[in-house]
Amino acid sequence: MRHDQPQAFELRKQGKTYREIEKLLGISRSTLCEWFRNEKWSIYIKKSNIENNTKISTIHLKKLNEARRLMLEKKYGQVEEDAVKEFEVNKNDPLFMAGLMVYAGEGDKANRYNIKLANSEFYLHLVFMSFLEKFLKIKRQNIKFWLLLYPDHDIEKLIGVWSDKLNIHKSNFYKSQVITGREKTRKLQYGVGNSIISSVALKKKILKWLEICRENFSKLEPRV
C-alpha cells in the first residue's frame, strides 16, 4: 500500500472530489479511480458530488442570467432615454422624419434583433440608408441586403443592378430568395429589396422614435 493511500481514502470519505484529492496529495485521477471504483461508499459520494455540482451550476447560471438581464435592462433603458433627447434635436430635419416614415410604412417592427426594410423602390432604400448613416452612424458597408425574386429573374444581373443603385458592395448581399408557388413570371421588374441591420439597441431606438411620432401626431387637432 502506498503511504498516501490511507490519507486519500480519508479525504474521499470527507466528500472530496478526485480533482480536490489530486490537488492536495498529488495523486493522479487514474490512480484514484482505480482505488475507489469498487468502493460502494465512494460511488455514493460521487453521485452526491455530481448532484451538488449540478445545483451549484444551476444557481450560478441563474445568477449570471439575472446579472445579464439587469445589465441589458439598464443598457436599453439608456438607449430609450437617448432616443427621446435625439428626437428633439433631429425632429425638424427632413431626412430624419423621412427615414422614420419610410420605416413606419415598410419596416419590420416585430423582430427585436433586426432593423429590416422591404421595398421594391430603389429611392426608398436610398432614403433609409442615408437615414441610417446620418442618425444611427451605420456605415454603408455594414448594411446587409437580400433580394426576393421570381423564378424568371436573372439573379446575378439584379444583384448588380441593386448594388449599383444603392452603392453597396455585392459581398454585402445575402443569398437571394426565389418565390415559389403559382406565380412563375415576374410581377416586379427588379424584385423586392431588403435592407438589414442586426442590432437590438438600434432597433429599440428606432421603435422609440416611432412611438414618439405616434404620440405627437395623435395630439394634432384635425383640420375642418
C-alpha positions as CSV (number, residue, x, y, z in Angstrom):
1,M,0.0,0.0,0.0
2,R,1.2,3.5,-0.9
3,H,1.9,5.7,2.1
4,D,-0.5,8.3,0.9
5,Q,-3.4,5.9,0.2
6,P,-4.9,6.0,3.7
7,Q,-4.9,9.8,3.5
8,A,-6.6,9.7,0.1
9,F,-9.3,7.4,1.5
10,E,-9.9,9.7,4.4
11,L,-10.3,12.7,2.1
12,R,-12.6,10.8,-0.1
13,K,-14.8,9.8,2.8
14,Q,-15.0,13.5,3.7
15,G,-16.6,14.0,0.3
16,K,-13.6,15.4,-1.6
17,T,-13.7,15.0,-5.4
18,Y,-10.9,13.3,-7.3
19,R,-9.8,16.7,-8.5
20,E,-9.5,18.0,-5.0
21,I,-7.6,15.0,-3.8
22,E,-5.2,15.2,-6.7
23,K,-4.5,18.8,-5.9
24,L,-3.9,18.1,-2.2
25,L,-1.9,14.9,-2.5
26,G,-0.5,14.9,-6.0
27,I,-2.1,11.5,-6.8
28,S,-3.3,11.2,-10.4
29,R,-7.0,10.8,-11.0
30,S,-6.4,7.5,-12.9
31,T,-4.9,6.1,-9.7
32,L,-7.8,7.4,-7.6
33,C,-10.3,5.8,-9.9
34,E,-8.5,2.5,-9.6
35,W,-8.6,2.7,-5.8
36,F,-12.2,3.8,-5.4
37,R,-14.1,2.2,-8.3
38,N,-15.2,-0.8,-6.3
39,E,-16.0,1.0,-3.1
40,K,-19.8,1.4,-2.7
41,W,-19.4,4.3,-0.3
42,S,-17.2,6.1,-2.9
43,I,-19.8,5.6,-5.6
44,Y,-22.4,7.2,-3.3
45,I,-20.0,10.2,-2.7
46,K,-19.5,10.5,-6.5
47,K,-23.3,10.7,-7.1
48,S,-23.7,13.2,-4.2
49,N,-20.9,15.4,-5.6
50,I,-22.5,15.3,-9.1
51,E,-25.8,16.4,-7.6
52,N,-24.3,19.2,-5.6
53,N,-22.2,20.4,-8.6
54,T,-25.4,20.4,-10.7
55,K,-27.2,22.5,-8.1
56,I,-24.3,24.9,-7.8
57,S,-24.0,25.2,-11.6
58,T,-27.7,25.9,-11.9
59,I,-27.6,28.6,-9.2
60,H,-24.5,30.1,-10.8
61,L,-26.2,30.1,-14.2
62,K,-29.3,31.8,-12.8
63,K,-27.2,34.5,-11.2
64,L,-25.4,35.1,-14.4
65,N,-28.6,35.3,-16.4
66,E,-30.1,37.7,-13.8
67,A,-27.0,39.8,-13.9
68,R,-27.1,39.9,-17.7
69,R,-30.8,40.7,-17.7
70,L,-30.2,43.7,-15.3
71,M,-27.3,44.9,-17.4
72,L,-29.3,44.8,-20.7
73,E,-32.3,46.4,-18.9
74,K,-30.0,49.3,-17.9
75,K,-28.4,49.5,-21.3
76,Y,-31.7,49.5,-23.2
77,G,-33.2,52.0,-20.7
78,Q,-30.3,54.3,-21.5
79,V,-30.9,53.8,-25.3
80,E,-34.5,54.9,-24.9
81,E,-33.5,57.9,-22.8
82,D,-31.0,58.9,-25.5
83,A,-33.7,58.3,-28.2
84,V,-36.0,60.9,-26.5
85,K,-33.3,63.5,-26.5
86,E,-32.1,62.8,-30.0
87,F,-35.7,63.0,-31.3
88,E,-36.0,66.6,-30.0
89,V,-32.7,67.5,-31.7
90,N,-33.5,65.9,-35.0
91,K,-37.2,66.2,-35.4
92,N,-37.0,69.2,-37.8
93,D,-34.5,67.5,-40.1
94,P,-36.4,66.4,-43.2
95,L,-34.2,63.3,-43.7
96,F,-34.8,62.2,-40.1
97,M,-38.6,62.3,-40.5
98,A,-38.5,60.9,-44.0
99,G,-36.4,57.9,-42.8
100,L,-38.8,57.3,-39.9
101,M,-41.9,57.5,-42.1
102,V,-40.3,55.0,-44.6
103,Y,-39.7,52.6,-41.8
104,A,-43.1,53.2,-40.3
105,G,-44.7,52.1,-43.6
106,E,-42.3,49.5,-44.9
107,G,-40.1,48.4,-41.9
108,D,-40.3,45.4,-39.7
109,K,-41.5,46.2,-36.1
110,A,-41.9,42.6,-34.7
111,N,-38.4,41.2,-34.8
112,R,-36.4,42.5,-31.9
113,Y,-33.0,41.7,-33.3
114,N,-33.0,43.2,-36.8
115,I,-33.8,46.5,-38.5
116,K,-35.3,45.4,-41.8
117,L,-36.8,47.4,-44.6
118,A,-38.5,45.6,-47.5
119,N,-39.5,47.5,-50.7
120,S,-39.2,47.3,-54.5
121,E,-38.2,51.0,-54.9
122,F,-34.5,52.0,-55.0
123,Y,-35.1,55.5,-53.8
124,L,-36.9,54.4,-50.6
125,H,-33.9,52.2,-49.7
126,L,-31.6,55.1,-50.5
127,V,-33.5,57.4,-48.2
128,F,-33.5,54.9,-45.4
129,M,-29.8,54.1,-45.8
130,S,-29.0,57.8,-45.7
131,F,-31.1,58.0,-42.5
132,L,-29.1,55.1,-41.0
133,E,-25.8,56.7,-41.9
134,K,-26.6,60.1,-40.5
135,F,-28.7,59.4,-37.4
136,L,-27.6,55.9,-36.4
137,K,-24.0,56.2,-37.5
138,I,-24.1,53.0,-39.6
139,K,-21.6,52.8,-42.4
140,R,-23.0,51.9,-45.8
141,Q,-20.6,48.9,-46.0
142,N,-22.2,47.4,-42.8
143,I,-25.7,47.3,-44.3
144,K,-26.7,43.8,-45.4
145,F,-29.1,43.2,-48.3
146,W,-31.0,40.4,-50.0
147,L,-33.5,40.1,-52.8
148,L,-36.9,38.4,-53.1
149,L,-37.2,37.4,-56.8
150,Y,-39.4,35.5,-59.2
151,P,-38.2,32.3,-60.9
152,D,-37.6,34.0,-64.3
153,H,-35.4,36.8,-62.8
154,D,-31.7,36.8,-63.6
155,I,-30.3,36.8,-60.0
156,E,-26.7,37.9,-60.7
157,K,-27.9,40.6,-63.0
158,L,-30.3,42.0,-60.5
159,I,-27.7,41.9,-57.7
160,G,-25.5,44.0,-59.9
161,V,-28.4,46.5,-60.5
162,W,-29.2,46.9,-56.8
163,S,-25.6,47.1,-55.9
164,D,-25.0,49.9,-58.4
165,K,-28.2,51.8,-57.5
166,L,-27.6,51.7,-53.7
167,N,-23.8,51.9,-53.7
168,I,-23.3,48.7,-51.7
169,H,-20.8,46.0,-52.5
170,K,-22.0,42.7,-53.8
171,S,-20.3,40.9,-50.8
172,N,-23.0,42.6,-48.6
173,F,-25.7,40.6,-50.3
174,Y,-27.2,37.5,-48.6
175,K,-28.5,34.7,-50.7
176,S,-31.5,35.7,-52.8
177,Q,-34.8,34.0,-52.2
178,V,-37.0,32.9,-55.1
179,I,-40.7,33.0,-54.8
180,T,-42.2,29.5,-55.1
181,G,-45.9,28.8,-56.0
182,R,-48.2,29.6,-58.9
183,E,-46.5,32.8,-59.9
184,K,-43.7,31.8,-62.3
185,T,-43.2,35.1,-64.0
186,R,-42.0,38.4,-62.5
187,K,-44.5,40.8,-61.2
188,L,-41.9,43.4,-60.2
189,Q,-39.1,44.3,-62.6
190,Y,-36.4,44.3,-60.0
191,G,-37.9,42.1,-57.3
192,V,-38.1,43.3,-53.7
193,G,-35.0,44.5,-51.9
194,N,-34.5,44.0,-48.2
195,S,-32.1,46.2,-46.2
196,I,-30.9,44.6,-42.9
197,I,-29.0,45.8,-39.8
198,S,-28.6,43.4,-36.8
199,S,-28.8,45.4,-33.6
200,V,-31.2,45.1,-30.7
201,A,-30.2,48.5,-29.3
202,L,-30.6,50.4,-32.6
203,K,-33.9,48.6,-33.3
204,K,-35.2,49.8,-29.9
205,K,-34.1,53.3,-30.7
206,I,-36.0,53.4,-34.0
207,L,-39.1,52.0,-32.3
208,K,-38.9,54.6,-29.6
209,W,-38.7,57.3,-32.2
210,L,-41.7,55.9,-34.0
211,E,-43.6,55.8,-30.6
212,I,-42.8,59.5,-30.1
213,C,-44.0,60.3,-33.6
214,R,-47.3,58.5,-33.0
215,E,-47.8,60.4,-29.7
216,N,-47.0,63.7,-31.3
217,F,-49.3,63.1,-34.3
218,S,-52.1,61.9,-32.1
219,K,-52.1,65.3,-30.4
220,L,-52.7,67.3,-33.6
221,E,-56.1,68.8,-33.9
222,P,-57.9,67.6,-37.1
223,R,-58.5,70.4,-39.6
224,V,-62.1,71.1,-40.5
